């Protein structure tokens, strides 16, 4: 799912006129090694292993 959503967020502006460009700030997953690798592979700026920390971030 992360791969598909990452691709969609990265390319959505090619298909639709958007009022803003999505920013891929952080991806979230339970396994730190896996989510870190996914962030690097799919172009996310960072990652979290807790959705609670993710939604509390000032940049989200």
mmJSON file of the N, C-alpha and C atoms, coordinates in Angstrom:
{"data_MODEL":{"atom_site":{
"group_PDB":["ATOM","ATOM","ATOM","ATOM","ATOM","ATOM","ATOM","ATOM","ATOM","ATOM","ATOM","ATOM","ATOM","ATOM","ATOM","ATOM","ATOM","ATOM","ATOM","ATOM","ATOM","ATOM","ATOM","ATOM","ATOM","ATOM","ATOM","ATOM","ATOM","ATOM","ATOM","ATOM","ATOM","ATOM","ATOM","ATOM","ATOM","ATOM","ATOM","ATOM","ATOM","ATOM","ATOM","ATOM","ATOM","ATOM","ATOM","ATOM","ATOM","ATOM","ATOM","ATOM","ATOM","ATOM","ATOM","ATOM","ATOM","ATOM","ATOM","ATOM","ATOM","ATOM","ATOM","ATOM","ATOM","ATOM","ATOM","ATOM","ATOM","ATOM","ATOM","ATOM","ATOM","ATOM","ATOM","ATOM","ATOM","ATOM","ATOM","ATOM","ATOM","ATOM","ATOM","ATOM","ATOM","ATOM","ATOM","ATOM","ATOM","ATOM","ATOM","ATOM","ATOM","ATOM","ATOM","ATOM","ATOM","ATOM","ATOM","ATOM","ATOM","ATOM","ATOM","ATOM","ATOM","ATOM","ATOM","ATOM","ATOM","ATOM","ATOM","ATOM","ATOM","ATOM","ATOM","ATOM","ATOM","ATOM","ATOM","ATOM","ATOM","ATOM","ATOM","ATOM","ATOM","ATOM","ATOM","ATOM","ATOM","ATOM","ATOM","ATOM","ATOM","ATOM","ATOM","ATOM","ATOM","ATOM","ATOM","ATOM","ATOM","ATOM","ATOM","ATOM","ATOM","ATOM","ATOM","ATOM","ATOM","ATOM","ATOM","ATOM","ATOM","ATOM","ATOM","ATOM","ATOM","ATOM","ATOM","ATOM","ATOM","ATOM","ATOM","ATOM","ATOM","ATOM","ATOM","ATOM","ATOM","ATOM","ATOM","ATOM","ATOM","ATOM","ATOM","ATOM","ATOM","ATOM","ATOM","ATOM"],
"id":[1,2,3,4,5,6,7,8,9,10,11,12,13,14,15,16,17,18,19,20,21,22,23,24,25,26,27,28,29,30,31,32,33,34,35,36,37,38,39,40,41,42,43,44,45,46,47,48,49,50,51,52,53,54,55,56,57,58,59,60,61,62,63,64,65,66,67,68,69,70,71,72,73,74,75,76,77,78,79,80,81,82,83,84,85,86,87,88,89,90,91,92,93,94,95,96,97,98,99,100,101,102,103,104,105,106,107,108,109,110,111,112,113,114,115,116,117,118,119,120,121,122,123,124,125,126,127,128,129,130,131,132,133,134,135,136,137,138,139,140,141,142,143,144,145,146,147,148,149,150,151,152,153,154,155,156,157,158,159,160,161,162,163,164,165,166,167,168,169,170,171,172,173,174,175,176,177,178,179,180],
"type_symbol":["N","C","C","N","C","C","N","C","C","N","C","C","N","C","C","N","C","C","N","C","C","N","C","C","N","C","C","N","C","C","N","C","C","N","C","C","N","C","C","N","C","C","N","C","C","N","C","C","N","C","C","N","C","C","N","C","C","N","C","C","N","C","C","N","C","C","N","C","C","N","C","C","N","C","C","N","C","C","N","C","C","N","C","C","N","C","C","N","C","C","N","C","C","N","C","C","N","C","C","N","C","C","N","C","C","N","C","C","N","C","C","N","C","C","N","C","C","N","C","C","N","C","C","N","C","C","N","C","C","N","C","C","N","C","C","N","C","C","N","C","C","N","C","C","N","C","C","N","C","C","N","C","C","N","C","C","N","C","C","N","C","C","N","C","C","N","C","C","N","C","C","N","C","C","N","C","C","N","C","C"],
"label_atom_id":["N","CA","C","N","CA","C","N","CA","C","N","CA","C","N","CA","C","N","CA","C","N","CA","C","N","CA","C","N","CA","C","N","CA","C","N","CA","C","N","CA","C","N","CA","C","N","CA","C","N","CA","C","N","CA","C","N","CA","C","N","CA","C","N","CA","C","N","CA","C","N","CA","C","N","CA","C","N","CA","C","N","CA","C","N","CA","C","N","CA","C","N","CA","C","N","CA","C","N","CA","C","N","CA","C","N","CA","C","N","CA","C","N","CA","C","N","CA","C","N","CA","C","N","CA","C","N","CA","C","N","CA","C","N","CA","C","N","CA","C","N","CA","C","N","CA","C","N","CA","C","N","CA","C","N","CA","C","N","CA","C","N","CA","C","N","CA","C","N","CA","C","N","CA","C","N","CA","C","N","CA","C","N","CA","C","N","CA","C","N","CA","C","N","CA","C","N","CA","C","N","CA","C","N","CA","C","N","CA","C"],
"label_alt_id":[null,null,null,null,null,null,null,null,null,null,null,null,null,null,null,null,null,null,null,null,null,null,null,null,null,null,null,null,null,null,null,null,null,null,null,null,null,null,null,null,null,null,null,null,null,null,null,null,null,null,null,null,null,null,null,null,null,null,null,null,null,null,null,null,null,null,null,null,null,null,null,null,null,null,null,null,null,null,null,null,null,null,null,null,null,null,null,null,null,null,null,null,null,null,null,null,null,null,null,null,null,null,null,null,null,null,null,null,null,null,null,null,null,null,null,null,null,null,null,null,null,null,null,null,null,null,null,null,null,null,null,null,null,null,null,null,null,null,null,null,null,null,null,null,null,null,null,null,null,null,null,null,null,null,null,null,null,null,null,null,null,null,null,null,null,null,null,null,null,null,null,null,null,null,null,null,null,null,null,null],
"label_comp_id":["UNK","UNK","UNK","UNK","UNK","UNK","UNK","UNK","UNK","UNK","UNK","UNK","UNK","UNK","UNK","UNK","UNK","UNK","UNK","UNK","UNK","UNK","UNK","UNK","UNK","UNK","UNK","UNK","UNK","UNK","UNK","UNK","UNK","UNK","UNK","UNK","UNK","UNK","UNK","UNK","UNK","UNK","UNK","UNK","UNK","UNK","UNK","UNK","UNK","UNK","UNK","UNK","UNK","UNK","UNK","UNK","UNK","UNK","UNK","UNK","UNK","UNK","UNK","UNK","UNK","UNK","UNK","UNK","UNK","UNK","UNK","UNK","UNK","UNK","UNK","UNK","UNK","UNK","UNK","UNK","UNK","UNK","UNK","UNK","UNK","UNK","UNK","UNK","UNK","UNK","UNK","UNK","UNK","UNK","UNK","UNK","UNK","UNK","UNK","UNK","UNK","UNK","UNK","UNK","UNK","UNK","UNK","UNK","UNK","UNK","UNK","UNK","UNK","UNK","UNK","UNK","UNK","UNK","UNK","UNK","UNK","UNK","UNK","UNK","UNK","UNK","UNK","UNK","UNK","UNK","UNK","UNK","UNK","UNK","UNK","UNK","UNK","UNK","UNK","UNK","UNK","UNK","UNK","UNK","UNK","UNK","UNK","UNK","UNK","UNK","UNK","UNK","UNK","UNK","UNK","UNK","UNK","UNK","UNK","UNK","UNK","UNK","UNK","UNK","UNK","UNK","UNK","UNK","UNK","UNK","UNK","UNK","UNK","UNK","UNK","UNK","UNK","UNK","UNK","UNK"],
"label_asym_id":["A","A","A","A","A","A","A","A","A","A","A","A","A","A","A","A","A","A","A","A","A","A","A","A","A","A","A","A","A","A","A","A","A","A","A","A","A","A","A","A","A","A","A","A","A","A","A","A","A","A","A","A","A","A","A","A","A","A","A","A","A","A","A","A","A","A","A","A","A","A","A","A","A","A","A","A","A","A","A","A","A","A","A","A","A","A","A","A","A","A","A","A","A","A","A","A","A","A","A","A","A","A","A","A","A","A","A","A","A","A","A","A","A","A","A","A","A","A","A","A","A","A","A","A","A","A","A","A","A","A","A","A","A","A","A","A","A","A","A","A","A","A","A","A","A","A","A","A","A","A","A","A","A","A","A","A","A","A","A","A","A","A","A","A","A","A","A","A","A","A","A","A","A","A","A","A","A","A","A","A"],
"label_entity_id":["1","1","1","1","1","1","1","1","1","1","1","1","1","1","1","1","1","1","1","1","1","1","1","1","1","1","1","1","1","1","1","1","1","1","1","1","1","1","1","1","1","1","1","1","1","1","1","1","1","1","1","1","1","1","1","1","1","1","1","1","1","1","1","1","1","1","1","1","1","1","1","1","1","1","1","1","1","1","1","1","1","1","1","1","1","1","1","1","1","1","1","1","1","1","1","1","1","1","1","1","1","1","1","1","1","1","1","1","1","1","1","1","1","1","1","1","1","1","1","1","1","1","1","1","1","1","1","1","1","1","1","1","1","1","1","1","1","1","1","1","1","1","1","1","1","1","1","1","1","1","1","1","1","1","1","1","1","1","1","1","1","1","1","1","1","1","1","1","1","1","1","1","1","1","1","1","1","1","1","1"],
"label_seq_id":[1,1,1,2,2,2,3,3,3,4,4,4,5,5,5,6,6,6,7,7,7,8,8,8,9,9,9,10,10,10,11,11,11,12,12,12,13,13,13,14,14,14,15,15,15,16,16,16,17,17,17,18,18,18,19,19,19,20,20,20,21,21,21,22,22,22,23,23,23,24,24,24,25,25,25,26,26,26,27,27,27,28,28,28,29,29,29,30,30,30,31,31,31,32,32,32,33,33,33,34,34,34,35,35,35,36,36,36,37,37,37,38,38,38,39,39,39,40,40,40,41,41,41,42,42,42,43,43,43,44,44,44,45,45,45,46,46,46,47,47,47,48,48,48,49,49,49,50,50,50,51,51,51,52,52,52,53,53,53,54,54,54,55,55,55,56,56,56,57,57,57,58,58,58,59,59,59,60,60,60],
"pdbx_PDB_ins_code":[null,null,null,null,null,null,null,null,null,null,null,null,null,null,null,null,null,null,null,null,null,null,null,null,null,null,null,null,null,null,null,null,null,null,null,null,null,null,null,null,null,null,null,null,null,null,null,null,null,null,null,null,null,null,null,null,null,null,null,null,null,null,null,null,null,null,null,null,null,null,null,null,null,null,null,null,null,null,null,null,null,null,null,null,null,null,null,null,null,null,null,null,null,null,null,null,null,null,null,null,null,null,null,null,null,null,null,null,null,null,null,null,null,null,null,null,null,null,null,null,null,null,null,null,null,null,null,null,null,null,null,null,null,null,null,null,null,null,null,null,null,null,null,null,null,null,null,null,null,null,null,null,null,null,null,null,null,null,null,null,null,null,null,null,null,null,null,null,null,null,null,null,null,null,null,null,null,null,null,null],
"Cartn_x":[0.826,0.0,0.875,1.967,2.844,3.419,3.766,4.327,3.296,2.072,1.019,0.669,0.516,0.179,1.331,2.554,3.714,3.749,3.534,3.515,2.385,1.212,0.063,0.313,0.837,1.106,2.159,3.181,4.263,3.779,2.825,2.448,1.061,0.312,-1.067,-1.17,-0.205,-0.261,-0.137,0.349,0.435,-0.951,-1.901,-3.225,-4.33,-4.096,-5.12,-4.514,-5.3,-4.887,-5.202,-4.171,-4.339,-4.049,-4.736,-4.449,-3.155,-2.669,-1.424,-0.734,0.573,1.344,1.528,1.227,1.444,2.921,3.165,4.519,4.589,5.536,5.671,6.549,5.948,6.663,7.081,6.15,6.486,5.561,6.136,5.406,5.439,4.441,4.361,4.226,4.932,4.837,5.349,5.011,5.388,6.829,7.359,8.715,9.677,10.533,11.377,12.295,12.934,13.838,13.081,11.914,11.129,10.594,10.098,9.536,10.644,11.813,12.954,13.354,13.421,13.755,12.698,11.431,10.352,10.438,10.741,10.875,11.968,13.097,14.205,13.854,13.283,12.984,11.92,10.888,9.757,9.758,10.794,10.941,10.298,10.067,9.508,10.62,10.31,11.3,11.671,10.758,11.023,10.034,10.089,9.192,8.915,7.882,7.533,7.107,7.233,6.75,5.493,5.018,3.809,2.902,1.663,0.759,0.458,0.503,0.253,1.335,2.594,3.681,3.559,3.145,3.002,1.996,0.818,-0.21,0.066,0.971,1.343,2.452,3.088,4.197,3.713,4.558,4.225,4.216,4.953,5.044,4.009,3.089,2.047,0.715],
"Cartn_y":[-1.183,0.0,1.254,1.243,2.407,2.759,1.742,1.975,2.645,2.141,2.7,4.131,4.385,5.736,6.707,6.256,7.115,7.529,6.577,6.853,7.827,7.601,8.468,9.897,10.062,11.412,12.133,11.394,11.99,12.449,11.71,11.968,12.569,12.834,13.298,14.593,15.475,16.756,16.575,15.426,15.16,14.907,14.535,14.149,15.13,15.925,16.847,18.216,19.27,20.616,20.779,20.913,20.992,22.4,22.837,24.153,24.157,22.969,22.853,21.551,21.514,20.314,19.495,18.194,17.366,17.341,17.35,17.239,15.927,15.098,13.788,13.912,14.364,14.642,13.391,12.488,11.319,10.151,8.987,7.733,7.048,6.246,5.625,4.11,3.4,1.945,1.433,0.201,-0.354,-0.83,-1.335,-1.883,-0.78,-0.317,0.838,0.609,-0.534,-0.791,-0.777,-1.382,-1.438,-0.073,0.692,1.999,2.982,2.869,3.709,3.406,2.119,1.72,2.207,2.114,2.586,4.092,4.826,6.284,6.638,5.975,6.237,5.798,4.635,4.083,4.874,5.327,5.958,7.48,8.094,9.543,10.35,9.752,10.487,11.226,12.394,13.177,12.514,11.784,11.146,10.035,9.521,8.432,8.474,7.777,7.583,6.131,5.633,4.29,4.34,5.534,5.71,6.724,6.331,7.285,8.452,8.201,9.288,10.368,9.953,10.93,11.63,10.882,11.466,12.612,12.393,13.432,14.575,14.38,15.455,16.347,15.948,16.726,18.096,19.095,20.457,20.605,19.751,19.879,19.032,18.45,17.627,18.357],
"Cartn_z":[0.0,0.0,0.0,0.751,0.806,-0.555,-1.323,-2.656,-3.565,-3.555,-4.411,-4.015,-2.717,-2.268,-2.513,-2.331,-2.586,-4.052,-4.93,-6.368,-6.708,-6.154,-6.432,-5.959,-4.76,-4.24,-5.07,-5.485,-6.264,-7.643,-8.246,-9.634,-9.845,-8.792,-8.932,-9.749,-9.628,-10.348,-11.865,-12.314,-13.75,-14.346,-13.505,-13.98,-13.618,-12.574,-12.095,-11.83,-12.071,-11.687,-10.204,-9.417,-7.967,-7.467,-6.44,-5.864,-5.051,-4.706,-3.94,-4.334,-4.135,-4.442,-3.161,-3.19,-2.003,-1.609,-0.315,0.224,0.985,0.634,1.259,2.503,3.594,4.845,5.58,5.845,6.655,6.352,6.407,6.264,7.63,7.924,9.248,9.123,9.975,10.026,11.356,11.696,13.002,13.058,11.967,11.936,11.498,12.424,12.127,10.935,10.853,9.731,8.405,8.379,7.145,6.748,7.709,7.372,6.993,7.6,7.214,5.767,5.424,4.055,3.067,3.44,2.563,2.358,3.416,3.302,2.302,2.401,1.476,0.059,-0.08,-1.407,-2.155,-1.441,-2.101,-2.04,-1.445,-1.507,-0.4,0.764,1.895,2.622,3.17,3.908,5.232,5.825,7.108,7.378,8.605,8.979,10.478,10.873,12.284,12.462,13.681,13.996,14.861,15.137,15.947,15.26,14.977,14.329,15.261,16.577,17.525,17.412,17.321,17.138,15.79,14.785,13.451,13.451,14.016,13.98,14.949,15.908,16.831,16.282,15.199,14.642,14.168,14.359,13.929,12.413,11.7,10.244,9.504,10.228,9.597,9.685],
"occupancy":[1.0,1.0,1.0,1.0,1.0,1.0,1.0,1.0,1.0,1.0,1.0,1.0,1.0,1.0,1.0,1.0,1.0,1.0,1.0,1.0,1.0,1.0,1.0,1.0,1.0,1.0,1.0,1.0,1.0,1.0,1.0,1.0,1.0,1.0,1.0,1.0,1.0,1.0,1.0,1.0,1.0,1.0,1.0,1.0,1.0,1.0,1.0,1.0,1.0,1.0,1.0,1.0,1.0,1.0,1.0,1.0,1.0,1.0,1.0,1.0,1.0,1.0,1.0,1.0,1.0,1.0,1.0,1.0,1.0,1.0,1.0,1.0,1.0,1.0,1.0,1.0,1.0,1.0,1.0,1.0,1.0,1.0,1.0,1.0,1.0,1.0,1.0,1.0,1.0,1.0,1.0,1.0,1.0,1.0,1.0,1.0,1.0,1.0,1.0,1.0,1.0,1.0,1.0,1.0,1.0,1.0,1.0,1.0,1.0,1.0,1.0,1.0,1.0,1.0,1.0,1.0,1.0,1.0,1.0,1.0,1.0,1.0,1.0,1.0,1.0,1.0,1.0,1.0,1.0,1.0,1.0,1.0,1.0,1.0,1.0,1.0,1.0,1.0,1.0,1.0,1.0,1.0,1.0,1.0,1.0,1.0,1.0,1.0,1.0,1.0,1.0,1.0,1.0,1.0,1.0,1.0,1.0,1.0,1.0,1.0,1.0,1.0,1.0,1.0,1.0,1.0,1.0,1.0,1.0,1.0,1.0,1.0,1.0,1.0,1.0,1.0,1.0,1.0,1.0,1.0],
"B_iso_or_equiv":[0.0,0.0,0.0,0.0,0.0,0.0,0.0,0.0,0.0,0.0,0.0,0.0,0.0,0.0,0.0,0.0,0.0,0.0,0.0,0.0,0.0,0.0,0.0,0.0,0.0,0.0,0.0,0.0,0.0,0.0,0.0,0.0,0.0,0.0,0.0,0.0,0.0,0.0,0.0,0.0,0.0,0.0,0.0,0.0,0.0,0.0,0.0,0.0,0.0,0.0,0.0,0.0,0.0,0.0,0.0,0.0,0.0,0.0,0.0,0.0,0.0,0.0,0.0,0.0,0.0,0.0,0.0,0.0,0.0,0.0,0.0,0.0,0.0,0.0,0.0,0.0,0.0,0.0,0.0,0.0,0.0,0.0,0.0,0.0,0.0,0.0,0.0,0.0,0.0,0.0,0.0,0.0,0.0,0.0,0.0,0.0,0.0,0.0,0.0,0.0,0.0,0.0,0.0,0.0,0.0,0.0,0.0,0.0,0.0,0.0,0.0,0.0,0.0,0.0,0.0,0.0,0.0,0.0,0.0,0.0,0.0,0.0,0.0,0.0,0.0,0.0,0.0,0.0,0.0,0.0,0.0,0.0,0.0,0.0,0.0,0.0,0.0,0.0,0.0,0.0,0.0,0.0,0.0,0.0,0.0,0.0,0.0,0.0,0.0,0.0,0.0,0.0,0.0,0.0,0.0,0.0,0.0,0.0,0.0,0.0,0.0,0.0,0.0,0.0,0.0,0.0,0.0,0.0,0.0,0.0,0.0,0.0,0.0,0.0,0.0,0.0,0.0,0.0,0.0,0.0],
"pdbx_formal_charge":[null,null,null,null,null,null,null,null,null,null,null,null,null,null,null,null,null,null,null,null,null,null,null,null,null,null,null,null,null,null,null,null,null,null,null,null,null,null,null,null,null,null,null,null,null,null,null,null,null,null,null,null,null,null,null,null,null,null,null,null,null,null,null,null,null,null,null,null,null,null,null,null,null,null,null,null,null,null,null,null,null,null,null,null,null,null,null,null,null,null,null,null,null,null,null,null,null,null,null,null,null,null,null,null,null,null,null,null,null,null,null,null,null,null,null,null,null,null,null,null,null,null,null,null,null,null,null,null,null,null,null,null,null,null,null,null,null,null,null,null,null,null,null,null,null,null,null,null,null,null,null,null,null,null,null,null,null,null,null,null,null,null,null,null,null,null,null,null,null,null,null,null,null,null,null,null,null,null,null,null],
"auth_seq_id":[1,1,1,2,2,2,3,3,3,4,4,4,5,5,5,6,6,6,7,7,7,8,8,8,9,9,9,10,10,10,11,11,11,12,12,12,13,13,13,14,14,14,15,15,15,16,16,16,17,17,17,18,18,18,19,19,19,20,20,20,21,21,21,22,22,22,23,23,23,24,24,24,25,25,25,26,26,26,27,27,27,28,28,28,29,29,29,30,30,30,31,31,31,32,32,32,33,33,33,34,34,34,35,35,35,36,36,36,37,37,37,38,38,38,39,39,39,40,40,40,41,41,41,42,42,42,43,43,43,44,44,44,45,45,45,46,46,46,47,47,47,48,48,48,49,49,49,50,50,50,51,51,51,52,52,52,53,53,53,54,54,54,55,55,55,56,56,56,57,57,57,58,58,58,59,59,59,60,60,60],
"auth_comp_id":["UNK","UNK","UNK","UNK","UNK","UNK","UNK","UNK","UNK","UNK","UNK","UNK","UNK","UNK","UNK","UNK","UNK","UNK","UNK","UNK","UNK","UNK","UNK","UNK","UNK","UNK","UNK","UNK","UNK","UNK","UNK","UNK","UNK","UNK","UNK","UNK","UNK","UNK","UNK","UNK","UNK","UNK","UNK","UNK","UNK","UNK","UNK","UNK","UNK","UNK","UNK","UNK","UNK","UNK","UNK","UNK","UNK","UNK","UNK","UNK","UNK","UNK","UNK","UNK","UNK","UNK","UNK","UNK","UNK","UNK","UNK","UNK","UNK","UNK","UNK","UNK","UNK","UNK","UNK","UNK","UNK","UNK","UNK","UNK","UNK","UNK","UNK","UNK","UNK","UNK","UNK","UNK","UNK","UNK","UNK","UNK","UNK","UNK","UNK","UNK","UNK","UNK","UNK","UNK","UNK","UNK","UNK","UNK","UNK","UNK","UNK","UNK","UNK","UNK","UNK","UNK","UNK","UNK","UNK","UNK","UNK","UNK","UNK","UNK","UNK","UNK","UNK","UNK","UNK","UNK","UNK","UNK","UNK","UNK","UNK","UNK","UNK","UNK","UNK","UNK","UNK","UNK","UNK","UNK","UNK","UNK","UNK","UNK","UNK","UNK","UNK","UNK","UNK","UNK","UNK","UNK","UNK","UNK","UNK","UNK","UNK","UNK","UNK","UNK","UNK","UNK","UNK","UNK","UNK","UNK","UNK","UNK","UNK","UNK","UNK","UNK","UNK","UNK","UNK","UNK"],
"auth_asym_id":["A","A","A","A","A","A","A","A","A","A","A","A","A","A","A","A","A","A","A","A","A","A","A","A","A","A","A","A","A","A","A","A","A","A","A","A","A","A","A","A","A","A","A","A","A","A","A","A","A","A","A","A","A","A","A","A","A","A","A","A","A","A","A","A","A","A","A","A","A","A","A","A","A","A","A","A","A","A","A","A","A","A","A","A","A","A","A","A","A","A","A","A","A","A","A","A","A","A","A","A","A","A","A","A","A","A","A","A","A","A","A","A","A","A","A","A","A","A","A","A","A","A","A","A","A","A","A","A","A","A","A","A","A","A","A","A","A","A","A","A","A","A","A","A","A","A","A","A","A","A","A","A","A","A","A","A","A","A","A","A","A","A","A","A","A","A","A","A","A","A","A","A","A","A","A","A","A","A","A","A"],
"auth_atom_id":["N","CA","C","N","CA","C","N","CA","C","N","CA","C","N","CA","C","N","CA","C","N","CA","C","N","CA","C","N","CA","C","N","CA","C","N","CA","C","N","CA","C","N","CA","C","N","CA","C","N","CA","C","N","CA","C","N","CA","C","N","CA","C","N","CA","C","N","CA","C","N","CA","C","N","CA","C","N","CA","C","N","CA","C","N","CA","C","N","CA","C","N","CA","C","N","CA","C","N","CA","C","N","CA","C","N","CA","C","N","CA","C","N","CA","C","N","CA","C","N","CA","C","N","CA","C","N","CA","C","N","CA","C","N","CA","C","N","CA","C","N","CA","C","N","CA","C","N","CA","C","N","CA","C","N","CA","C","N","CA","C","N","CA","C","N","CA","C","N","CA","C","N","CA","C","N","CA","C","N","CA","C","N","CA","C","N","CA","C","N","CA","C","N","CA","C","N","CA","C","N","CA","C","N","CA","C","N","CA","C"],
"pdbx_PDB_model_num":[1,1,1,1,1,1,1,1,1,1,1,1,1,1,1,1,1,1,1,1,1,1,1,1,1,1,1,1,1,1,1,1,1,1,1,1,1,1,1,1,1,1,1,1,1,1,1,1,1,1,1,1,1,1,1,1,1,1,1,1,1,1,1,1,1,1,1,1,1,1,1,1,1,1,1,1,1,1,1,1,1,1,1,1,1,1,1,1,1,1,1,1,1,1,1,1,1,1,1,1,1,1,1,1,1,1,1,1,1,1,1,1,1,1,1,1,1,1,1,1,1,1,1,1,1,1,1,1,1,1,1,1,1,1,1,1,1,1,1,1,1,1,1,1,1,1,1,1,1,1,1,1,1,1,1,1,1,1,1,1,1,1,1,1,1,1,1,1,1,1,1,1,1,1,1,1,1,1,1,1]
}}}
